[in-house]
Structures are given as C-alpha cells and as structure tokens.
Amino acid sequence: MAALESCSLPFHFSDVPIAQEETSIFIKCHDRMFSKVTVVDDRGQELFVGGGEGLMKSWSWRRQIKDTAGLPLFDLRHHGWAMKNLWTVESPDGGQMAELRHVSDARRSDLDMFLKGKEGGEDVVLNVRQKDHSAITTQVYFGDRCVAELLLQESNDITDLSGVDRSSWRVRIAGGVDPAVILVIALCRAEMHHIWRQ
C-alpha cells in the first residue's frame, strides 16, 4: 500500500466532514449498470448513495450521487461507450464542476481529473494512475503527493448476482481530501472494470 500524504485541496463536492487523518470508504456496486451504489465509512455508516436509471435514458450515461438525506450532490456522466470519451461532473443545477479525460491508450485506467477553479481561478488537476496491469490498485496524485488509493476487493462477473455485489472497493483517502471528490474517480474506475473487465 502507498503512503498517503495529507494535504488541503482547494475544493470539495460535499458537506461530509473532511478528516485530518487518513480514512477509508467502501463502495459497493450492487449491479452491472450502476442503478444502485452504496458508500459507507470504515464503521459501516452510510455516507453516499448513488445510481442511475439505466441505459438509453439520456444522451450520456448518467449517475446521480446523493447524501444520506437524499439531497443530490452531483451527477457523473460518461459521454458514450468508448473508452476515450469524456466524463463530466455536474452540479444539481447543471453547472460543470469537473471533467475526467483518459490520457493513455496503453494504460487504459489512467485519467486526469480537472476540477474547475473557483471564481476564475486555475483548474486543479488530479492524476489517476493504475499501479498494476489489471488496475486492481489505482492511485490518485495531487502534484507529486499520493492522496488516495483505490483497491478492488471483490469482482463478480457472473450471470446471477443474487446475494453478491458486482464489485466492491476499498478507497483510502489522505487527510484534508473530500471523500466525494475521490468517489467520482472510484466510480469511473468501477465502471471501467465492469465494462472492460480489466
């Protein structure tokens, strides 16, 4: 496991308290099409819920993430099926908060996440890099600091998912980092795993 470096990132997507020390969240993708996703902390307390209406409901594949009160935080959109296509994060009122772009054909889980600077400030960039050929482990960097690590814990690519999740993930997050920002990256990574079976 990578050593994570605490840092104060100049943005956040949610009101979930930001820990000053390393924390972990656990993501359970209950089905193939992300109609239900649950995110809990290391005590099992629910932090976020998410999902989408399935295919052919919009021009892009859209998933909405909500807090535990059911209030929408953001929509994650993948614009088409192709690996190279853009991902965007939109606020509940439709404003773009961030976008993710694939940066390598050979290492297809590598992404750069561009977070919109506040009040005309510069965009902030997070680099997402797979650590092994199958991207079982993926790390997130802010500059040269590793601020998160995604670990695939369970993958069930079977016909009958009764009683099991399609995939589950442990996500380690450095102190000072909003877990909702890293959740965006983890959901992109999970979708890549589901579709392309890396």
DAHUCOR-V351623 format. One record per residue. N is the residue number from 0. SS is DSSP state (A for helix, B for strand, O for the rest). D_FIRST is the distance of its C-alpha to the first C-alpha in Angstrom with 1 decimal. Layout:
# DAHUCOR-V351623
n=N ss=SS d_first=D_FIRST
n=N ss=SS d_first=D_FIRST
This chain:
# DAHUCOR-V351623
n=0 ss=O d_first=0.0
n=1 ss=O d_first=3.8
n=2 ss=O d_first=6.6
n=3 ss=O d_first=9.0
n=4 ss=O d_first=12.6
n=5 ss=O d_first=15.4
n=6 ss=O d_first=18.3
n=7 ss=O d_first=21.4
n=8 ss=O d_first=21.8
n=9 ss=O d_first=25.5
n=10 ss=O d_first=25.6
n=11 ss=O d_first=25.0
n=12 ss=O d_first=26.1
n=13 ss=O d_first=26.6
n=14 ss=O d_first=27.9
n=15 ss=O d_first=25.0
n=16 ss=O d_first=24.4
n=17 ss=O d_first=21.6
n=18 ss=O d_first=19.7
n=19 ss=O d_first=19.4
n=20 ss=O d_first=16.2
n=21 ss=O d_first=12.8
n=22 ss=B d_first=13.7
n=23 ss=B d_first=12.9
n=24 ss=B d_first=15.4
n=25 ss=B d_first=16.1
n=26 ss=B d_first=18.2
n=27 ss=B d_first=20.8
n=28 ss=B d_first=22.8
n=29 ss=O d_first=25.8
n=30 ss=O d_first=27.7
n=31 ss=O d_first=27.7
n=32 ss=O d_first=29.4
n=33 ss=O d_first=27.5
n=34 ss=O d_first=30.6
n=35 ss=O d_first=28.6
n=36 ss=B d_first=25.0
n=37 ss=B d_first=23.9
n=38 ss=B d_first=21.2
n=39 ss=B d_first=20.7
n=40 ss=B d_first=18.8
n=41 ss=O d_first=17.1
n=42 ss=O d_first=20.7
n=43 ss=O d_first=21.9
n=44 ss=O d_first=24.0
n=45 ss=B d_first=24.7
n=46 ss=B d_first=23.9
n=47 ss=B d_first=25.0
n=48 ss=B d_first=26.9
n=49 ss=B d_first=27.5
n=50 ss=B d_first=29.2
n=51 ss=O d_first=31.9
n=52 ss=O d_first=35.3
n=53 ss=O d_first=34.5
n=54 ss=O d_first=35.8
n=55 ss=O d_first=38.9
n=56 ss=O d_first=39.0
n=57 ss=O d_first=38.6
n=58 ss=O d_first=38.4
n=59 ss=O d_first=34.6
n=60 ss=B d_first=32.2
n=61 ss=B d_first=31.7
n=62 ss=B d_first=29.5
n=63 ss=B d_first=30.3
n=64 ss=B d_first=27.8
n=65 ss=B d_first=29.5
n=66 ss=B d_first=28.9
n=67 ss=O d_first=29.8
n=68 ss=O d_first=33.4
n=69 ss=O d_first=33.6
n=70 ss=O d_first=34.0
n=71 ss=B d_first=32.7
n=72 ss=B d_first=30.0
n=73 ss=B d_first=29.7
n=74 ss=B d_first=30.2
n=75 ss=B d_first=27.8
n=76 ss=B d_first=29.8
n=77 ss=B d_first=29.2
n=78 ss=O d_first=32.4
n=79 ss=O d_first=33.1
n=80 ss=O d_first=31.5
n=81 ss=O d_first=30.8
n=82 ss=O d_first=27.2
n=83 ss=O d_first=28.5
n=84 ss=O d_first=30.1
n=85 ss=O d_first=29.3
n=86 ss=B d_first=27.4
n=87 ss=B d_first=28.8
n=88 ss=B d_first=28.3
n=89 ss=B d_first=31.6
n=90 ss=O d_first=32.8
n=91 ss=O d_first=35.1
n=92 ss=O d_first=38.1
n=93 ss=O d_first=37.0
n=94 ss=O d_first=35.8
n=95 ss=B d_first=32.9
n=96 ss=B d_first=29.9
n=97 ss=B d_first=27.4
n=98 ss=B d_first=27.1
n=99 ss=B d_first=24.4
n=100 ss=B d_first=25.3
n=101 ss=B d_first=24.0
n=102 ss=O d_first=23.7
n=103 ss=O d_first=23.5
n=104 ss=O d_first=25.4
n=105 ss=O d_first=23.4
n=106 ss=O d_first=20.0
n=107 ss=O d_first=21.3
n=108 ss=O d_first=18.3
n=109 ss=O d_first=18.3
n=110 ss=B d_first=20.0
n=111 ss=B d_first=21.3
n=112 ss=B d_first=22.1
n=113 ss=B d_first=25.3
n=114 ss=B d_first=26.1
n=115 ss=O d_first=29.7
n=116 ss=O d_first=30.7
n=117 ss=A d_first=32.8
n=118 ss=A d_first=36.5
n=119 ss=A d_first=36.6
n=120 ss=O d_first=33.6
n=121 ss=O d_first=31.3
n=122 ss=O d_first=28.7
n=123 ss=B d_first=25.1
n=124 ss=B d_first=22.7
n=125 ss=B d_first=19.1
n=126 ss=B d_first=17.5
n=127 ss=B d_first=15.5
n=128 ss=B d_first=14.0
n=129 ss=B d_first=12.9
n=130 ss=O d_first=10.3
n=131 ss=O d_first=12.4
n=132 ss=O d_first=16.0
n=133 ss=O d_first=16.1
n=134 ss=O d_first=13.6
n=135 ss=O d_first=11.9
n=136 ss=B d_first=8.8
n=137 ss=B d_first=10.4
n=138 ss=B d_first=9.7
n=139 ss=B d_first=12.7
n=140 ss=B d_first=14.2
n=141 ss=B d_first=17.3
n=142 ss=O d_first=18.8
n=143 ss=O d_first=16.4
n=144 ss=B d_first=14.2
n=145 ss=B d_first=11.0
n=146 ss=B d_first=12.2
n=147 ss=B d_first=10.5
n=148 ss=B d_first=8.0
n=149 ss=B d_first=10.0
n=150 ss=B d_first=9.3
n=151 ss=B d_first=12.7
n=152 ss=B d_first=13.6
n=153 ss=B d_first=17.3
n=154 ss=B d_first=19.7
n=155 ss=O d_first=23.4
n=156 ss=O d_first=25.5
n=157 ss=O d_first=28.6
n=158 ss=O d_first=32.1
n=159 ss=O d_first=32.4
n=160 ss=O d_first=29.6
n=161 ss=O d_first=31.6
n=162 ss=O d_first=29.4
n=163 ss=O d_first=26.1
n=164 ss=O d_first=24.1
n=165 ss=O d_first=23.8
n=166 ss=B d_first=20.0
n=167 ss=B d_first=17.6
n=168 ss=B d_first=14.3
n=169 ss=B d_first=11.8
n=170 ss=B d_first=11.3
n=171 ss=B d_first=9.5
n=172 ss=B d_first=12.1
n=173 ss=O d_first=12.8
n=174 ss=O d_first=16.1
n=175 ss=O d_first=19.1
n=176 ss=O d_first=18.1
n=177 ss=O d_first=20.3
n=178 ss=A d_first=18.5
n=179 ss=A d_first=21.3
n=180 ss=A d_first=20.5
n=181 ss=A d_first=17.0
n=182 ss=A d_first=18.7
n=183 ss=A d_first=20.9
n=184 ss=A d_first=18.1
n=185 ss=A d_first=16.7
n=186 ss=A d_first=20.3
n=187 ss=A d_first=20.9
n=188 ss=A d_first=18.0
n=189 ss=A d_first=19.2
n=190 ss=A d_first=22.7
n=191 ss=A d_first=21.8
n=192 ss=A d_first=20.2
n=193 ss=A d_first=23.4
n=194 ss=A d_first=25.9
n=195 ss=A d_first=24.7
n=196 ss=O d_first=22.8
n=197 ss=O d_first=20.0
